[in-house]
Amino acid sequence: MATTPTTNPIPSESPRDLKFNAGKVDEFVNSYSVYYTDRFGAQRRTLEGIRQTASQAASLFGYITLDSFEDGATLTVGNQVLRYEATGEYYRWDGPFPKTVAPGSTPSSSGGVGSGAWISVGDASLRSNLASSTGATLVGFSASLTVAQRLTQMATFMPILKDNGAAGNGTTNDASALFALSGNYIATPGVYYINTSGTINAKIHMMDGAKFLVGTGVILTFAQAVNANDEQKIFKYASLSTSRINLNVNSRVSLGWFDHALDGTEDWSAIMNHIIAASGVFGREIYCGPGRRLLNNPVNLQDKNYITIYGNGKGIRSNIEYEKAPPAGNGAVTTYPGGSAQFSIGVNNTIAFSLPATSTTNYRSSGNVIKGLTISGHNSPSVTQYGISIQSDNDGYTISDNCIINVRGFGINIKGNDALDMHGNWIAECRSPLFMNGGKESKVENNIFGGMPTGITCDIQDQIRLNFTGNNLAPDGYTALNLLNVRNGVFSGNIITGRFAGLVTMFTSNLNIFSGNTFRVPNDEVTDWTAGKGAWASTNYDPQNRDILYGVIYLSGSNDNIFSDCTLQAYVSGTNPVVIRLKSPSLNNIFSNIRLVMASASTQAITIEAGSNNNQFMNASRSTEVANSGTNTQFIAYRT
């Protein structure tokens, strides 16, 4: 039984006090209690109590941080803490000092963790736990969220779907729960499976990791705008052929919202056509982030206005780089390079982006924009392909900053254009990069066009008041620039280069101005084309079987046109080859300040056929005679 001490004055020599004090020494040293009671009834701190008091005092003055268990250190006082780099956690030593830690140590290997050893004083593990998907449950919430997500939700004063009947587990049909909601809600991480068609009337704000899975044959409609980051995958189709998502309100939709392949293996045409079909009278923007998207059917703009389809830039020029063998020793190319918004036309698809012809009376499509995309054709298509085909009357279209490449057909084929703005495009390795038919008040500026010998690089027909400025027409089209029934146009500051006769051809085109252009044939690059190797001659290959008498610039039935302040480099050899031919009847055309650079002095600069009257050649820089088919009275010469 416990010994009852005396109350004798200190020091007491009573055996009872001696026995009592022996027990108190044991309690002072070994007890985990903070206090013990002496023989006079007073409370005094145990060794544990002294340790805790010292620790509290150290915390008031702050810890002195040291590095590290891995590097080694010596601790001398209780408020020094040592960092464990592997976890970022700090530990204080709870044993005797000094405490020496050898390099390469861990808390476990240098004394252990616990009372009398290393004590964690950091919050690294707590922070990690709070940031986990179940962190909110550590502070009293039931939903599986991080604390940051729960605080975000609380800051917006919006309820979460999982607190209002939605399971978000990817298997439970959440349709009935979500269709019953109205107001604003946050979709926290999880997969919300919708296996019944209907409308979500609530406005949904999507957190990272939240996604709607739309079941087979289900049509899911959102009555309010959906909010998400551009590349946040929030929609997934169980069956793209039978499922549909209608975003009826969003003025802007990102293709990055759709969990669909970006390596060219999955068809995106249905997704894009759903987005366009659901747009309202004010149109919408469709953002196309990086990735390669396959189109097995045309993206259809029919009956839609003010649709803007835009990407993040043209990126790599084509899939030609993808197919070329890599440099020796670098291994095989296995992934598609580039970083732009790329669209690849499927083998059986005719058109990437289409406005088909319509029978609707007086219908005109207005204000649609296609910009910042890369469109590439199939290498072995089963059909003639088009990058962009606009076959219905249209107003105010913008086609800009695109790369249209490797299309075995037409890069851009546009009809009935009014106030078209086409600029900054690179359209090459297409049979015919540009075909325009029937338009007015349009501008084609600062583009690069490169054709193929089977087509015309820029074929412009039935245009009024066209501004064609600052473009670079590169080989290999059999004609670089063809004008048919074009009038009152301005063609200025262009560089027009080719390999064949008929570099520029004009048929029944009147009152056009050509100023400050550079014309050159053949191109000076060494290529597989015979015409590219040195001066072009009658024996060289011409895709249209034209000979050297055809003319580099050819006018037929074209009147009142002005060519001024241009350079014409015609490296053509043979017997009297023709640089400029005016085929009858071509009347009242003026050629002024034309710098002719030709292969030899024997080159026939100009041929004016009988019936082509009142054409003037002023300051043409060469005194070459007119061919005998014309008469000198038809040639008013003011040459230097």
C-alpha positions as CSV (number, residue, x, y, z in Angstrom):
1,M,0.0,0.0,0.0
2,A,1.1,3.6,-0.6
3,T,3.4,5.2,2.0
4,T,1.9,8.2,3.8
5,P,4.6,10.8,4.3
6,T,5.1,13.1,7.3
7,T,5.0,16.8,7.2
8,N,8.3,17.1,8.9
9,P,10.4,20.2,7.9
10,I,13.0,19.7,5.2
11,P,15.2,17.8,5.5
12,S,13.3,15.0,7.1
13,E,15.1,11.9,8.3
14,S,11.9,9.9,8.8
15,P,12.0,6.5,7.2
16,R,8.5,7.1,5.9
17,D,9.6,10.2,4.1
18,L,12.6,8.3,2.6
19,K,10.4,5.6,1.3
20,F,7.9,8.1,-0.1
21,N,10.6,10.1,-1.8
22,A,12.0,7.0,-3.5
23,G,8.6,6.4,-5.2
24,K,8.5,10.1,-6.3
25,V,11.9,9.9,-7.9
26,D,10.6,6.9,-10.0
27,E,7.5,9.0,-10.9
28,F,9.6,12.0,-11.8
29,V,11.9,10.1,-14.1
30,N,9.6,7.5,-15.8
31,S,6.1,8.9,-15.7
32,Y,4.4,10.3,-18.8
33,S,2.3,12.6,-16.5
34,V,3.2,16.3,-16.7
35,Y,3.0,16.7,-12.8
36,Y,3.6,14.7,-9.6
37,T,2.5,15.7,-6.0
38,D,5.2,16.0,-3.4
39,R,4.8,15.1,0.4
40,F,3.5,18.6,1.2
41,G,0.7,18.3,-1.5
42,A,2.3,20.6,-4.0
43,Q,2.4,19.8,-7.8
44,R,5.7,19.7,-9.5
45,R,6.7,18.9,-13.1
46,T,7.9,15.5,-14.1
47,L,10.8,15.0,-16.5
48,E,8.1,14.7,-19.2
49,G,6.5,17.9,-18.0
50,I,9.9,19.7,-18.2
51,R,10.4,18.4,-21.8
52,Q,7.0,19.6,-22.8
53,T,7.6,23.0,-21.3
54,A,10.9,23.3,-23.1
55,S,9.3,22.3,-26.4
56,Q,6.6,24.9,-25.9
57,A,9.2,27.5,-25.1
58,A,11.2,26.5,-28.2
59,S,8.1,26.9,-30.4
60,L,7.5,30.4,-29.1
61,F,11.0,31.4,-30.3
62,G,10.6,29.4,-33.5
63,Y,12.5,26.4,-34.9
64,I,16.0,26.7,-36.3
65,T,15.9,24.6,-39.6
66,L,18.8,22.5,-40.6
67,D,19.6,20.4,-43.7
68,S,19.5,17.4,-43.7
69,F,19.4,13.7,-42.9
70,E,20.8,13.0,-46.3
71,D,23.7,15.5,-45.9
72,G,24.4,14.9,-42.2
73,A,24.2,17.4,-39.3
74,T,24.7,17.9,-35.5
75,L,21.9,19.3,-33.3
76,T,22.8,21.0,-30.0
77,V,19.5,22.5,-28.8
78,G,15.9,21.5,-28.6
79,N,14.5,24.0,-31.1
80,Q,16.8,22.9,-34.0
81,V,14.9,20.8,-36.6
82,L,16.4,18.7,-39.3
83,R,14.8,18.2,-42.8
84,Y,14.3,14.9,-44.4
85,E,14.7,15.8,-48.1
86,A,12.9,12.7,-49.4
87,T,9.6,13.8,-47.9
88,G,10.2,17.5,-47.1
89,E,9.3,16.8,-43.4
90,Y,11.1,18.4,-40.5
91,Y,12.0,16.5,-37.3
92,R,13.2,17.6,-33.8
93,W,15.3,15.5,-31.6
94,D,13.6,14.4,-28.3
95,G,16.7,12.8,-26.8
96,P,19.9,14.0,-25.3
97,F,22.2,16.6,-27.0
98,P,24.3,16.9,-28.9
99,K,22.8,14.7,-31.5
100,T,25.0,13.8,-34.5
101,V,23.4,12.5,-37.7
102,A,25.7,10.8,-40.2
103,P,25.3,11.6,-43.9
104,G,22.9,9.3,-45.8
105,S,20.7,8.8,-42.7
106,T,17.0,8.7,-42.4
107,P,14.9,9.4,-39.3
108,S,14.4,5.6,-38.7
109,S,18.1,4.8,-39.2
110,S,19.4,7.6,-36.9
111,G,17.5,7.0,-33.7
112,G,13.9,6.1,-34.7
113,V,10.7,8.0,-34.6
114,G,8.8,8.5,-31.4
115,S,9.0,9.8,-27.8
116,G,12.7,10.2,-26.8
117,A,13.7,10.0,-30.5
118,W,12.8,12.0,-33.6
119,I,9.4,13.8,-33.5
120,S,7.8,15.2,-36.7
121,V,7.1,18.9,-36.5
122,G,6.3,19.5,-40.1
123,D,3.0,19.4,-42.1
124,A,4.1,17.7,-45.3
125,S,2.1,14.5,-44.7
126,L,-0.9,16.5,-43.6
127,R,-0.7,18.7,-46.6
128,S,-0.4,15.6,-48.8
129,N,-3.4,14.0,-47.2
130,L,-5.6,17.2,-47.4
131,A,-4.7,17.4,-51.2
132,S,-5.7,13.8,-51.8
133,S,-9.1,13.0,-53.5
134,T,-10.5,12.2,-50.0
135,G,-8.8,15.0,-48.2
136,A,-12.1,16.8,-47.4
137,T,-13.2,13.8,-45.3
138,L,-10.3,14.6,-42.9
139,V,-12.0,17.9,-41.9
140,G,-15.6,16.7,-41.6
141,F,-17.0,16.6,-45.1
142,S,-18.6,13.5,-46.6
143,A,-17.8,13.9,-50.3
144,S,-14.6,12.6,-51.8
145,L,-12.9,15.9,-52.6
146,T,-9.6,17.6,-51.9
147,V,-9.9,20.3,-49.3
148,A,-9.1,22.9,-52.1
149,Q,-12.0,21.6,-54.2
150,R,-14.3,21.7,-51.3
151,L,-13.2,25.3,-50.3
152,T,-13.6,26.3,-54.0
153,Q,-17.1,25.0,-53.9
154,M,-17.9,26.7,-50.6
155,A,-16.5,30.0,-51.9
156,T,-18.9,30.0,-54.9
157,F,-21.8,29.2,-52.6
158,M,-22.9,26.5,-55.1
159,P,-23.9,23.0,-54.2
160,I,-22.3,20.0,-55.7
161,L,-24.0,17.4,-57.8
162,K,-22.9,14.5,-55.5
163,D,-24.7,16.1,-52.6
164,N,-27.9,16.3,-54.7
165,G,-28.5,12.7,-55.8
166,A,-25.8,12.2,-58.4
167,A,-23.4,9.2,-57.8
168,G,-20.7,10.2,-60.3
169,N,-19.3,6.6,-60.3
170,G,-19.5,5.9,-64.0
171,T,-22.0,3.1,-63.7
172,T,-25.1,4.5,-61.9
173,N,-27.5,6.3,-64.2
174,D,-27.4,9.9,-62.9
175,A,-29.9,11.2,-65.5
176,S,-33.0,11.5,-63.2
177,A,-31.0,13.2,-60.5
178,L,-29.5,15.8,-62.8
179,F,-32.6,16.4,-64.9
180,A,-34.5,17.4,-61.7
181,L,-32.0,20.2,-60.8
182,S,-32.1,23.9,-61.5
183,G,-29.8,26.7,-60.6
184,N,-26.0,26.5,-60.4
185,Y,-24.1,23.4,-59.4
186,I,-20.5,22.2,-59.3
187,A,-19.6,18.9,-60.9
188,T,-16.8,17.5,-58.6
189,P,-14.4,14.8,-59.9
190,G,-16.2,11.7,-61.1
191,V,-17.9,10.2,-64.1
192,Y,-21.6,11.2,-64.4
193,Y,-23.3,8.5,-66.5
194,I,-26.3,9.6,-68.4
195,N,-28.2,6.7,-69.9
196,T,-31.5,8.4,-70.6
197,S,-32.2,11.2,-73.1
198,G,-33.2,14.5,-71.6
199,T,-32.2,18.0,-70.7
200,I,-30.0,19.3,-67.8
201,N,-31.5,22.6,-66.9
202,A,-29.0,23.5,-64.2
203,K,-25.8,25.5,-65.0
204,I,-22.9,23.1,-64.5
205,H,-19.4,24.2,-63.5
206,M,-16.9,21.4,-64.2
207,M,-14.0,20.7,-61.8
208,D,-10.9,19.0,-63.1
209,G,-11.7,15.3,-63.2
210,A,-15.4,15.7,-63.8
211,K,-16.9,14.1,-66.9
212,F,-20.2,13.2,-68.5
213,L,-20.5,9.8,-70.1
214,V,-23.3,9.7,-72.6
215,G,-24.9,6.3,-73.1
216,T,-25.6,4.6,-76.4
217,G,-28.5,6.2,-78.3
218,V,-28.8,9.0,-75.7
219,I,-29.3,12.6,-76.7
220,L,-28.2,14.9,-73.8
221,T,-29.1,18.5,-74.0
222,F,-27.7,21.3,-71.8
223,A,-30.1,24.2,-71.4
224,Q,-27.4,26.4,-69.8
225,A,-23.9,27.2,-70.8
226,V,-21.2,24.7,-69.6
227,N,-18.1,26.1,-68.0
228,A,-14.7,24.2,-68.3
229,N,-11.1,24.8,-69.2
230,D,-10.2,24.5,-72.9
231,E,-8.4,21.1,-72.7
232,Q,-10.5,19.7,-69.8
233,K,-12.1,16.4,-70.9
234,I,-15.7,16.7,-69.8
235,F,-17.6,14.7,-72.4
236,K,-17.3,11.1,-73.5
237,Y,-19.6,9.2,-75.9
238,A,-20.4,5.5,-75.3
239,S,-21.3,5.4,-79.1
240,L,-20.5,8.3,-81.3
241,S,-22.7,7.0,-84.1
242,T,-25.9,7.0,-82.0
243,S,-25.2,9.4,-79.1
244,R,-25.3,13.2,-79.2
245,I,-24.5,16.1,-76.9
246,N,-26.4,19.4,-77.6
247,L,-24.7,22.5,-76.2
248,N,-27.5,24.9,-77.1
249,V,-26.4,28.0,-75.2
250,N,-22.6,28.1,-75.2
251,S,-21.3,30.9,-77.4
252,R,-17.9,29.2,-77.3
253,V,-17.1,25.5,-77.4
254,S,-13.7,23.8,-77.1
255,L,-13.0,20.5,-78.9
256,G,-10.7,19.9,-76.0
257,W,-13.8,19.1,-73.9
258,F,-14.4,15.9,-75.8
259,D,-12.6,12.8,-74.7
260,H,-11.7,11.6,-78.3
261,A,-8.4,10.5,-79.9
262,L,-6.0,13.2,-81.1
263,D,-3.7,11.0,-83.1
264,G,-5.7,10.8,-86.3
265,T,-7.4,7.4,-85.5
266,E,-10.9,8.6,-84.6
267,D,-13.4,10.5,-86.6
268,W,-14.3,14.0,-85.3
269,S,-16.8,15.0,-88.0
270,A,-19.9,13.9,-86.1
271,I,-18.8,15.8,-83.0
272,M,-18.1,19.0,-84.9
273,N,-21.4,18.7,-86.9
274,H,-23.3,18.3,-83.6
275,I,-21.7,21.5,-82.2
276,I,-22.4,23.5,-85.4
277,A,-26.0,22.2,-85.6
278,A,-26.8,23.2,-82.0
279,S,-25.6,26.8,-82.6
280,G,-28.1,29.6,-82.5
281,V,-28.8,32.6,-84.7
282,F,-25.8,34.4,-83.3
283,G,-23.4,31.6,-84.2
284,R,-20.6,30.4,-81.9
285,E,-16.8,30.0,-81.7
286,I,-15.3,26.5,-81.9
287,Y,-11.8,26.3,-80.5
288,C,-9.6,23.6,-81.9
289,G,-6.6,22.9,-79.7
290,P,-3.5,20.9,-80.6
291,G,-3.9,17.4,-82.0
292,R,-4.6,15.6,-85.3
293,R,-8.3,15.0,-85.9
294,L,-9.6,12.6,-88.6
295,L,-12.5,13.7,-90.7
296,N,-14.4,10.9,-92.5
297,N,-17.2,13.2,-93.4
298,P,-17.4,16.9,-94.2
299,V,-17.8,19.5,-91.5
300,N,-21.0,21.1,-92.7
301,L,-21.7,24.8,-92.4
302,Q,-25.1,24.6,-94.2
303,D,-27.8,27.0,-93.0
304,K,-25.4,28.4,-90.3
305,N,-24.0,31.9,-89.9
306,Y,-21.3,33.5,-87.8
307,I,-19.5,30.2,-87.0
308,T,-15.9,30.7,-86.1
309,I,-13.7,27.6,-86.3
310,Y,-10.2,28.5,-85.1
311,G,-7.1,26.8,-84.0
312,N,-3.8,27.7,-82.3
313,G,-1.8,28.0,-85.5
314,K,-0.7,26.2,-88.6
315,G,2.1,24.2,-87.0
316,I,3.9,21.7,-89.2
317,R,3.4,22.0,-92.9
318,S,2.1,18.6,-93.7
319,N,2.2,14.8,-93.1
320,I,4.9,14.7,-95.7
321,E,7.6,15.1,-93.0
322,Y,5.9,12.3,-91.2
323,E,6.3,10.0,-94.1
324,K,9.9,10.9,-95.0
325,A,12.6,8.6,-93.7
326,P,14.5,10.2,-90.8
327,P,18.2,11.0,-91.1
328,A,20.5,7.9,-91.0
329,G,20.9,6.5,-87.5
330,N,18.0,8.4,-86.0
331,G,15.6,5.5,-86.0
332,A,12.1,5.4,-87.5
333,V,9.5,8.1,-87.1
334,T,6.6,6.6,-85.1
335,T,4.6,9.6,-84.0
336,Y,3.0,12.5,-85.9
337,P,5.0,15.7,-85.3
338,G,3.7,19.2,-85.0
339,G,1.6,21.0,-82.4
340,S,-1.2,22.7,-84.4
341,A,-4.9,22.1,-84.8
342,Q,-4.7,19.6,-87.5
343,F,-7.5,18.0,-89.6
344,S,-6.8,15.0,-91.8
345,I,-9.2,14.2,-94.6
346,G,-10.2,10.5,-94.6
347,V,-9.6,8.3,-97.6
348,N,-13.2,8.3,-98.7
349,N,-14.1,11.8,-97.7
350,T,-14.3,14.5,-100.3
351,I,-14.2,17.7,-98.2
352,A,-12.9,18.8,-94.8
353,F,-15.0,22.0,-94.3
354,S,-18.1,22.4,-96.5
355,L,-20.9,24.8,-97.3
356,P,-22.8,22.8,-99.9
357,A,-24.9,24.2,-102.7
358,T,-28.5,25.1,-101.6
359,S,-31.7,25.3,-103.4
360,T,-33.1,27.8,-100.9
361,T,-34.2,31.0,-102.7
362,N,-32.0,34.1,-101.9
363,Y,-30.2,32.2,-99.1
364,R,-26.7,33.6,-98.3
365,S,-24.4,32.3,-95.6
366,S,-22.8,35.1,-93.6
367,G,-19.8,35.8,-91.4
368,N,-18.3,32.3,-91.0
369,V,-14.6,32.2,-90.2
370,I,-12.0,29.4,-90.6
371,K,-8.6,30.3,-89.3
372,G,-5.5,28.9,-87.7
373,L,-5.9,25.3,-88.9
374,T,-3.8,22.7,-90.7
375,I,-5.8,20.7,-93.2
376,S,-4.1,17.8,-95.0
377,G,-5.5,15.4,-97.6
378,H,-5.0,11.7,-97.9
379,N,-2.0,10.4,-99.8
380,S,-4.1,7.9,-101.8
381,P,-7.7,9.2,-101.8
382,S,-10.4,7.3,-103.5
383,V,-12.1,10.6,-104.4
384,T,-11.2,14.1,-105.4
385,Q,-10.6,16.0,-102.2
386,Y,-11.2,19.6,-101.1
387,G,-9.7,21.4,-98.1
388,I,-12.5,24.1,-97.9
389,S,-15.4,24.0,-100.4
390,I,-17.9,26.9,-100.3
391,Q,-20.6,26.2,-102.9
392,S,-23.4,28.5,-101.8
393,D,-23.6,32.3,-102.0
394,N,-21.9,33.8,-99.0
395,D,-21.1,37.2,-97.4
396,G,-18.2,38.3,-95.3
397,Y,-16.4,35.0,-94.9
398,T,-12.8,35.0,-93.5
399,I,-10.4,32.3,-94.3
400,S,-7.0,33.1,-92.7
401,D,-3.8,31.8,-91.4
402,N,-4.4,28.2,-92.4
403,C,-2.1,25.5,-93.9
404,I,-3.9,23.4,-96.5
405,I,-1.5,20.8,-97.7
406,N,-1.3,17.6,-99.8
407,V,-4.9,17.8,-101.1
408,R,-5.3,15.8,-104.3
409,G,-7.9,18.3,-105.5
410,F,-8.6,21.8,-104.5
411,G,-7.2,23.6,-101.5
412,I,-10.0,26.3,-101.4
413,N,-12.9,26.1,-103.8
414,I,-15.3,29.1,-103.2
415,K,-18.3,30.2,-105.2
416,G,-20.5,33.3,-104.9
417,N,-18.2,35.1,-102.5
418,D,-19.1,38.7,-101.5
419,A,-16.6,40.6,-99.3
420,L,-14.4,37.5,-98.8
421,D,-11.3,38.1,-96.7
422,M,-8.6,35.5,-97.5
423,H,-5.2,36.2,-96.0
424,G,-2.1,34.6,-94.4
425,N,-2.8,31.1,-95.7
426,W,-0.2,28.6,-97.0
427,I,-1.9,26.3,-99.6
428,A,0.5,24.0,-101.3
429,E,0.9,20.5,-102.8
430,C,-2.7,20.7,-104.0
431,R,-3.7,20.1,-107.6
432,S,-5.3,23.6,-107.5
433,P,-4.7,25.6,-104.4
434,L,-7.4,28.3,-105.1
435,F,-10.5,28.3,-107.3
436,M,-12.9,31.3,-107.1
437,N,-16.0,31.5,-109.1
438,G,-18.6,34.3,-109.1
439,G,-17.9,37.0,-106.5
440,K,-17.3,40.6,-105.8
441,E,-15.6,43.1,-103.4
442,S,-13.2,40.4,-102.1
443,K,-9.6,40.5,-101.1
444,V,-6.9,37.8,-101.4
445,E,-3.8,39.0,-99.6
446,N,-0.4,37.8,-98.4
447,N,-1.0,34.1,-99.1
448,I,1.4,31.4,-100.4
449,F,0.1,29.2,-103.1
450,G,1.9,26.2,-104.6
451,G,0.2,24.0,-107.2
452,M,0.8,20.8,-109.2
453,P,1.3,20.4,-113.0
454,T,-2.2,18.9,-113.3
455,G,-3.9,22.0,-112.1
456,I,-4.0,25.8,-112.0
457,T,-2.4,27.5,-109.0
458,C,-4.9,30.3,-108.7
459,D,-8.0,30.0,-111.0
460,I,-10.2,33.1,-110.6
461,Q,-13.4,33.4,-112.6
462,D,-16.3,35.8,-112.8
463,Q,-15.0,38.2,-110.1
464,I,-15.7,41.9,-109.9
465,R,-13.4,44.4,-108.0
466,L,-11.1,41.8,-106.5
467,N,-8.0,42.9,-104.6
468,F,-5.3,40.3,-105.2
469,T,-2.2,41.6,-103.3
470,G,1.1,40.5,-101.8
471,N,0.7,36.8,-102.7
472,N,3.4,34.4,-103.6
473,L,2.5,31.9,-106.4
474,A,5.0,29.2,-106.5
475,P,5.4,26.3,-109.0
476,D,4.2,23.7,-110.1
477,G,0.8,24.6,-111.5
478,Y,0.6,24.4,-115.3
479,T,-0.7,28.0,-115.1
480,A,0.1,30.1,-112.1
481,L,-2.7,32.7,-112.4
482,N,-5.8,32.3,-114.7
483,L,-8.4,35.0,-115.0
484,L,-11.7,34.4,-116.7
485,N,-14.4,37.1,-116.9
486,V,-12.6,39.1,-114.2
487,R,-13.0,42.9,-114.3
488,N,-12.0,46.0,-112.3
489,G,-9.5,44.1,-110.2
490,V,-6.2,45.1,-108.7
491,F,-3.3,42.7,-108.8
492,S,-0.3,44.2,-107.0
493,G,2.9,43.3,-105.2
494,N,2.6,39.6,-106.2
495,I,5.5,37.2,-106.9
496,I,4.3,34.8,-109.7
497,T,6.7,31.9,-110.6
498,G,6.2,28.9,-112.8
499,R,7.8,26.3,-115.1
500,F,5.7,26.5,-118.2
501,A,4.3,28.7,-120.9
502,G,1.0,30.4,-119.9
503,L,2.3,31.6,-116.5
504,V,-0.5,34.2,-116.5
505,T,-3.5,33.7,-118.7
506,M,-6.5,36.1,-119.1
507,F,-9.7,35.4,-121.0
508,T,-12.4,38.0,-121.5
509,S,-11.1,39.9,-118.5
510,N,-11.2,43.7,-118.6
511,L,-10.2,46.9,-116.8
512,N,-7.8,45.2,-114.4
513,I,-4.6,46.7,-113.1
514,F,-1.4,44.8,-112.6
515,S,1.2,46.8,-110.7
516,G,4.5,46.1,-109.0
517,N,4.5,42.3,-109.7
518,T,7.4,40.0,-110.4
519,F,6.8,37.3,-113.1
520,R,9.4,34.5,-113.6
521,V,9.5,31.4,-115.7
522,P,11.0,28.9,-115.3
523,N,11.7,28.7,-111.6
524,D,15.4,28.6,-110.8
525,E,15.2,25.6,-108.4
526,V,16.7,22.3,-109.5
527,T,13.8,19.8,-109.6
528,D,12.6,16.6,-111.2
529,W,10.8,18.7,-113.8
530,T,12.7,19.0,-117.0
531,A,11.5,22.6,-117.4
532,G,13.2,23.5,-114.2
533,K,16.7,22.7,-115.4
534,G,17.9,25.7,-117.2
535,A,16.1,27.7,-120.0
536,W,12.7,26.4,-121.0
537,A,12.6,25.3,-124.6
538,S,10.2,23.8,-127.1
539,T,11.4,20.3,-126.4
540,N,10.6,20.5,-122.7
541,Y,7.5,18.9,-121.2
542,D,4.4,21.1,-120.9
543,P,1.3,19.6,-119.1
544,Q,-1.0,21.3,-121.7
545,N,1.1,20.7,-124.7
546,R,1.8,24.4,-125.2
547,D,4.8,25.4,-127.2
548,I,7.2,28.4,-126.9
549,L,5.0,30.5,-129.1
550,Y,2.1,30.5,-126.6
551,G,3.5,33.3,-124.4
552,V,4.5,33.6,-120.8
553,I,1.7,36.2,-120.3
554,Y,-1.3,35.4,-122.5
555,L,-4.3,37.7,-123.1
556,S,-7.3,36.5,-125.1
557,G,-10.3,38.7,-125.7
558,S,-9.2,40.9,-122.7
559,N,-9.4,44.7,-123.0
560,D,-8.4,47.9,-121.2
561,N,-6.0,46.2,-118.7
562,I,-2.9,47.9,-117.4
563,F,0.4,46.2,-116.6
564,S,2.9,48.6,-115.0
565,D,6.1,48.7,-113.0
566,C,6.7,45.0,-113.2
567,T,9.6,42.7,-113.8
568,L,9.2,39.8,-116.2
569,Q,12.0,37.2,-116.2
570,A,11.5,34.9,-119.1
571,Y,14.4,32.4,-119.5
572,V,13.0,30.9,-122.6
573,S,15.1,29.6,-125.5
574,G,14.3,28.5,-129.0
575,T,13.3,30.2,-132.2
576,N,11.5,33.4,-131.5
577,P,9.8,32.3,-128.3
578,V,7.0,34.6,-127.1
579,V,7.0,36.4,-123.7
580,I,3.7,38.4,-124.1
581,R,1.0,37.3,-126.5
582,L,-2.1,39.4,-127.2
583,K,-4.6,37.0,-128.9
584,S,-7.3,38.6,-131.0
585,P,-9.3,40.4,-130.0
586,S,-7.4,42.1,-127.1
587,L,-7.9,45.8,-127.2
588,N,-6.6,48.9,-125.5
589,N,-4.2,47.2,-123.1
590,I,-1.3,49.2,-121.7
591,F,2.1,47.8,-120.7
592,S,4.3,50.4,-119.0
593,N,7.7,50.2,-117.3
594,I,8.0,46.5,-117.8
595,R,11.5,45.2,-117.1
596,L,12.1,42.3,-119.5
597,V,14.9,39.9,-118.6
598,M,15.2,37.2,-121.2
599,A,17.5,34.3,-122.1
600,S,18.8,35.9,-125.3
601,A,18.3,38.9,-127.6
602,S,16.6,36.7,-130.1
603,T,13.7,36.1,-127.8
604,Q,10.5,37.5,-129.3
605,A,9.3,39.8,-126.6
606,I,5.8,40.6,-127.8
607,T,3.3,39.1,-130.3
608,I,0.2,41.0,-131.2
609,E,-2.2,39.0,-133.3
610,A,-4.3,40.7,-136.1
611,G,-7.4,42.2,-134.6
612,S,-5.8,43.2,-131.3
613,N,-5.7,46.9,-131.7
614,N,-4.6,50.0,-129.8
615,N,-2.4,48.2,-127.3
616,Q,0.5,50.3,-126.0
617,F,3.9,49.3,-124.8
618,M,5.8,52.1,-123.1
619,N,9.3,52.0,-121.6
620,A,9.4,48.3,-122.1
621,S,13.2,48.3,-121.8
622,R,13.8,46.3,-125.0
623,S,13.3,47.3,-128.6
624,T,12.2,43.8,-129.7
625,E,10.0,44.0,-132.8
626,V,6.4,42.9,-132.9
627,A,5.8,39.5,-134.5
628,N,4.8,39.6,-138.2
629,S,1.3,38.5,-137.3
630,G,0.7,42.0,-136.2
631,T,1.4,45.4,-137.8
632,N,3.5,48.2,-136.6
633,T,0.5,50.5,-136.5
634,Q,-0.9,48.3,-133.7
635,F,2.2,49.0,-131.6
636,I,2.7,52.5,-130.2
637,A,6.3,52.3,-129.1
638,Y,7.8,54.6,-126.5
639,R,10.8,52.5,-125.7
640,T,14.1,53.4,-124.2
